[in-house]
Amino acid sequence: MRPEGPICQSCGMPMVRDEQGGGTEADGSKSGDYCSHCYQDGAFVLSDCSVDQMVARVKGKLAEMGVPPPAIDGMTAGIPSLRRWTATQ
């Protein structure tokens, strides 16, 4: 099930769930593509993170939140197709 509204193009989190309202560009403006957990000051927070590492990271966070494993798999399946990961392939 796809969340409503824009999602972070790195981790897939719905942008409405970002307590900071999105990541920031180098000039301090809000990023329309990336959440504050993934992108700050115009750069990725985990710049050397692979797509597989991001999937594992998101799965871990969802498990901490009590999301059931079948739902976690569905929620993370689309991460490899997000802009951050397809731009580098």
NORBEL-V363459 format. One record per backbone hydrogen bond with DSSP energy under -0.5 kcal/mol. NH is the residue of the N-H (numbers start at 1). CO is the residue of the C=O. Records with the same first field share a line. If there is no record, write none. Layout:
BEGIN
NH->CO, CO
END
This chain:
BEGIN
8->13
9->33
12->8
15->6
17->14
18->15
19->17
21->18
23->34
24->39
25->29
28->25
31->23
38->35
39->35
40->43
42->24
43->40
45->38
47->44, 45
49->46
54->50
55->51
56->52
57->53
58->54
59->55
60->56
61->57
62->58
63->59
64->60
65->61
66->63
67->62
71->68
72->68
73->69
74->70
75->71
76->72
77->73
79->76
81->78
82->79
84->9
85->82
86->82
87->83
89->86
END
